[in-house]
Amino acid sequence: MERAGRALSVGAVLALASGLAAGALWAPPAAGQSTASDDPAGQPPLQGATLPLEGTSWRLRDDVRRGVERSSGPEVAAWMTLRGGRLEGSGGCARLRGRYGVMGDALSVTLGRVRRGSCGEQTTMVQMGMADGLRRASTFEVQPSEEPFGEILTVRDAAGQVLLRFEPDDVAALEPGEWLLEAWTADGQRTAADESQPAVLALRPARTSAARRESSGEAVGSTGCNGLVGRYFRHADVMSFGVLERTDAPCSAALEVQEAAMIGVLESTFLALDLPPDRLVLTSAESGDSLEFVASVPLERSTWQLARLKGASVPDHPVTLFLEAGTASGIGPCGTYTGGYRTDGLFIRFSDLRGAAADACADQASEDALLRALEQSVLLDRSQPVLRMLDAKGRVVAAFRQPGIA
């Protein structure tokens, strides 16, 4: 019931733009709908494992050229993904494509021609450093970290000298997305979002550049009391909003404070953008104040519908997956199934998966393929509204969508 209430609240907010354009006041959702996002009592994060080289999206942290180490900076989105012998990514200005080979800790990369594009000096230098480092790559190492998703991928040349260092790229998708405010921080004090009314931010991209991680479009939302609409601009891990139009409904004292905190952050000149799994954190570069959001459709406690399955066709009837508190369940090709899982939002491992049907059914091949794909899954790839599951080689073994979305 809570999930249905949240979906209704977000849907109501998405009608805001037309209401503001008409000069009408937006009516907030009914009281009693909560945006509190309690952590599910699931299994502890996966321990003793590092992210696989293949399948993970890696973001360039720094490169070393002629003995000089240079940081990429948050404004440059230089990244790569290695899957099935193919390298795809960006130097921050133009796309990178090539081939690679891995044997043990040995790594060999062949890049195609890299166009320089019309980018600033910093971005161009980062792109040149990344391309040069990949062409000279000889070995790699993924070093574990005590911090969640803090692994470092280090690429070295034949002499063992460091060429490039990467860290996991954004492991959630910013857009198109709908985000519920969980907490806000002002003057160093963190405050939980008011539970009486949901505060929502939805992003509708109009222009995007996947290579540069640039996008712009319409931002629509609510402070929990008044509606918001305006423009947003994203460049790598830097974000800004234009002037935000607001409705002027009266607010409670608590919601007035929350609204002021939200506007104070959103109307900052620049915002630092962080996207851990199922979360969005926007931090003002001027004041250090921040807004913490959670995805309206999180990985856990949401129903996912099968859209693609390795080695088998997708049945005509809905095949679903539901994750909660360490138990995986759903409707498979042959009926209900259940099992266990562990996840930290990026890794995932399933165990003891079994169907409820006592006898084989007409879709037994699809049932076996589904359970096999889940058991092979190691890595999650979120790109709203799609959830992809990858094996240890970075191959997509299953893909799910939010129900009702083609």
Residue pairs with C-beta under 8 A, 6 or more apart in sequence:
2 34
3 301
3 302
5 33
5 34
6 33
6 35
6 180
6 198
6 296
7 296
8 29
8 33
9 29
9 33
9 35
9 198
9 200
10 178
10 180
10 198
10 200
10 202
10 296
12 29
13 178
13 200
13 202
13 220
13 221
13 222
13 227
14 178
14 202
14 220
16 26
16 220
16 221
16 222
16 227
16 228
16 229
17 218
17 220
17 229
19 25
19 26
19 227
19 247
20 26
20 227
20 229
20 245
20 247
25 247
25 248
25 249
26 222
26 226
26 227
26 247
26 249
27 249
28 197
28 222
28 224
28 225
28 249
29 197
29 198
31 196
31 197
32 196
33 197
33 198
34 195
34 198
35 180
35 181
35 182
35 193
35 195
35 198
35 199
36 182
36 192
36 193
36 195
37 180
37 182
37 294
37 298
40 300
40 301
40 324
40 325
41 325
42 300
42 324
42 325
42 326
42 342
42 343
43 326
43 341
43 342
43 343
44 342
45 148
45 344
45 347
46 342
46 343
46 344
46 347
46 349
49 144
49 347
50 142
50 143
50 144
50 151
51 142
51 149
51 151
51 168
51 346
51 347
51 379
52 142
52 378
52 379
52 392
52 393
52 394
53 82
53 102
53 107
53 140
53 142
53 153
54 82
54 83
54 84
54 102
54 392
54 393
54 394
55 81
55 82
55 83
55 378
55 379
55 381
55 390
55 391
55 392
55 393
55 394
55 395
56 81
56 153
56 168
56 169
56 379
56 394
57 79
57 80
57 81
57 168
57 169
57 170
57 171
57 381
58 79
58 80
58 81
58 153
58 166
58 167
58 168
58 169
59 72
59 77
59 78
59 79
59 166
59 167
59 168
59 169
59 170
60 72
60 76
60 78
60 79
60 80
60 92
60 126
60 130
60 164
60 165
60 166
61 71
61 72
61 152
61 165
61 166
61 167
62 69
62 70
62 71
62 72
62 164
62 165
63 69
63 70
63 72
63 126
63 129
63 130
63 132
63 133
63 163
63 164
63 165
64 70
64 129
64 133
64 161
64 162
64 163
64 164
65 129
65 132
65 133
70 125
70 126
70 129
72 78
72 92
72 126
73 122
73 126
74 236
74 237
74 238
74 272
74 273
75 122
75 123
75 235
75 236
75 237
75 238
76 92
76 122
76 123
76 126
76 236
77 90
77 92
77 212
77 213
77 235
77 236
77 237
78 89
78 90
78 91
78 92
78 126
78 127
78 130
79 89
79 90
79 166
79 169
79 213
80 87
80 88
80 89
80 90
80 96
80 130
80 134
80 166
81 87
81 88
81 89
81 394
82 100
82 102
82 394
83 393
83 394
83 395
84 393
84 394
84 395
85 99
85 100
85 101
86 97
86 98
86 99
86 100
87 96
87 97
87 98
87 99
87 100
87 109
87 111
87 134
88 95
88 96
88 97
89 95
89 96
90 96
90 210
90 211
90 212
90 213
91 114
91 123
91 126
91 127
91 128
91 130
91 131
92 119
92 123
92 126
92 127
92 130
92 212
92 236
93 116
93 117
93 118
93 119
93 123
93 124
93 127
93 211
93 212
94 114
94 115
94 116
94 117
94 127
94 211
95 211
96 111
96 112
96 114
96 130
96 131
96 134
97 111
97 112
98 109
98 110
98 111
98 112
98 134
99 109
99 110
100 107
100 108
100 109
100 110
101 107
101 108
102 140
105 139
105 140
105 141
106 138
106 139
107 137
107 138
107 139
107 140
107 155
108 137
108 138
109 134
109 135
109 137
110 135
111 131
111 134
111 135
114 127
114 131
116 124
116 127
117 124
119 127
119 212
129 164
130 164
132 163
133 155
133 163
133 164
134 155
134 164
136 157
136 158
136 163
137 155
137 156
137 157
137 163
137 164
138 156
138 157
138 158
139 155
139 156
139 160
140 153
140 154
140 155
140 156
141 153
141 154
141 156
142 151
142 152
142 153
142 154
143 151
143 152
143 153
143 154
144 151
145 151
145 152
148 276
148 344
148 345
149 167
149 168
149 171
149 276
149 277
149 346
150 167
150 168
151 167
151 168
152 165
152 166
152 167
153 165
153 166
153 167
154 162
154 164
154 165
154 166
155 162
155 163
155 164
155 165
155 166
156 162
156 163
157 163
168 346
170 275
171 275
171 276
171 277
171 345
171 346
171 380
171 382
172 275
172 276
172 277
172 278
172 279
172 280
172 295
172 382
173 275
173 382
173 383
173 384
174 203
174 215
174 234
174 273
174 275
174 280
175 203
175 204
175 205
175 215
175 217
175 234
175 384
176 202
176 203
176 204
176 205
176 384
176 385
177 202
177 203
177 280
177 295
177 296
177 384
178 200
178 201
178 202
178 295
178 296
178 297
179 200
179 201
179 202
179 203
179 280
179 293
179 294
179 295
179 296
180 193
180 198
180 199
180 200
180 293
180 294
180 295
180 296
181 193
181 198
181 199
181 200
181 201
181 224
181 258
181 262
181 291
181 292
181 293
182 192
182 193
182 279
182 292
182 293
182 294
183 190
183 191
183 192
183 193
183 291
183 292
184 190
184 191
184 193
184 258
184 261
184 262
184 265
184 289
184 290
184 291
184 292
185 191
185 289
185 290
185 291
185 292
186 261
186 264
186 287
186 289
187 289
188 288
191 258
191 261
193 199
193 224
193 258
194 224
194 252
194 254
194 255
194 258
196 224
196 252
196 254
196 255
197 222
197 224
197 225
197 255
198 222
198 224
199 221
199 222
199 223
199 224
199 258
199 262
200 221
200 222
200 296
201 219
201 220
201 221
201 228
201 280
201 293
202 219
202 220
202 221
203 217
203 218
203 219
203 232
204 217
204 218
204 219
204 220
205 215
205 216
205 217
206 216
206 217
206 218
207 214
207 215
207 216
207 217
208 214
208 215
209 215
212 235
212 236
213 234
213 235
213 236
214 234
214 235
214 236
215 233
215 234
216 231
216 232
216 233
216 234
217 231
217 232
218 229
218 230
218 231
218 232
219 228
219 229
219 230
219 231
219 232
219 241
219 244
220 227
220 228
220 229
221 227
221 228
221 229
222 228
223 246
223 251
223 255
223 258
223 259
223 262
223 263
224 251
224 255
224 258
224 259
225 249
225 250
225 251
225 252
225 255
225 256
225 258
225 259
226 246
226 247
226 248
226 249
226 251
226 259
227 246
227 247
228 244
228 245
228 246
228 266
229 244
229 245
230 241
230 242
230 243
230 244
230 245
231 241
231 242
232 239
232 240
232 241
232 242
233 239
233 240
233 241
233 242
234 273
237 272
237 273
237 274
238 270
238 271
238 272
238 273
239 270
239 271
239 272
239 273
239 282
240 268
240 269
240 270
240 271
241 266
241 267
241 271
243 267
244 263
244 266
244 267
246 263
251 259
261 289
261 291
262 291
264 284
264 287
264 289
265 271
265 282
265 283
265 284
265 287
265 289
265 290
265 291
266 282
266 291
268 284
268 285
268 286
268 287
269 285
269 286
270 284
270 285
270 286
271 282
271 283
271 284
271 285
272 282
272 283
272 285
273 280
273 281
273 282
274 280
274 281
274 282
274 283
275 281
276 345
277 299
277 344
277 345
277 346
277 380
277 382
278 294
278 295
278 298
278 299
278 345
278 382
279 292
279 293
279 294
279 295
280 292
280 293
280 294
280 295
281 290
281 291
281 292
281 293
282 290
282 291
282 293
283 289
283 290
284 290
295 384
297 384
297 385
297 402
299 323
299 343
299 345
299 380
299 382
299 387
300 323
300 324
300 343
301 322
301 323
301 324
302 322
302 323
302 402
303 320
303 321
303 322
303 403
304 320
304 321
304 322
304 387
304 400
304 401
304 402
304 403
305 318
305 319
305 320
305 321
305 400
305 401
305 402
305 403
306 314
306 318
306 319
306 320
306 321
306 370
306 398
306 399
306 400
307 314
307 386
307 399
307 400
307 401
308 314
308 396
308 398
308 399
309 366
309 369
309 370
309 373
309 397
309 398
309 399
310 369
310 373
310 395
310 396
310 397
310 398
311 369
311 372
311 373
312 365
312 366
312 369
312 370
313 366
314 366
315 333
315 363
315 366
317 331
318 331
318 403
319 330
319 331
319 332
319 333
319 366
319 370
320 330
320 331
320 403
321 328
321 329
321 330
321 374
321 400
322 328
322 329
322 330
323 341
323 343
326 340
326 341
326 342
327 338
327 339
327 340
327 341
328 338
328 339
328 340
328 341
328 350
328 353
328 374
329 336
329 337
329 338
329 339
330 336
330 337
331 337
332 355
332 366
332 367
332 370
332 371
333 361
333 363
333 364
333 366
333 367
333 370
334 355
334 357
334 360
334 361
334 363
334 364
334 367
335 355
335 356
335 357
335 361
336 355
336 356
337 353
337 354
337 355
337 356
337 367
337 370
337 371
338 353
338 354
338 356
339 350
339 351
339 352
339 353
339 354
339 374
340 350
340 351
340 352
341 348
341 349
341 350
341 351
342 348
342 349
342 351
343 349
343 380
345 380
346 379
346 380
347 378
347 379
347 380
348 377
348 378
348 379
348 380
348 389
349 377
349 378
350 374
350 375
350 377
351 375
353 371
353 374
353 375
354 371
355 367
355 371
357 367
361 367
370 398
373 389
373 397
373 398
374 389
374 398
376 391
376 392
376 397
377 389
377 390
377 391
377 397
377 398
378 390
378 391
378 392
379 389
379 390
379 391
379 392
379 394
380 387
380 388
380 389
380 390
381 387
381 388
381 389
381 390
381 396
382 388
385 401
385 402
385 405
386 399
386 400
386 401
387 399
387 400
387 401
388 396
388 398
388 399
388 400
389 396
389 397
389 398
389 399
389 400
390 396
390 397
391 397
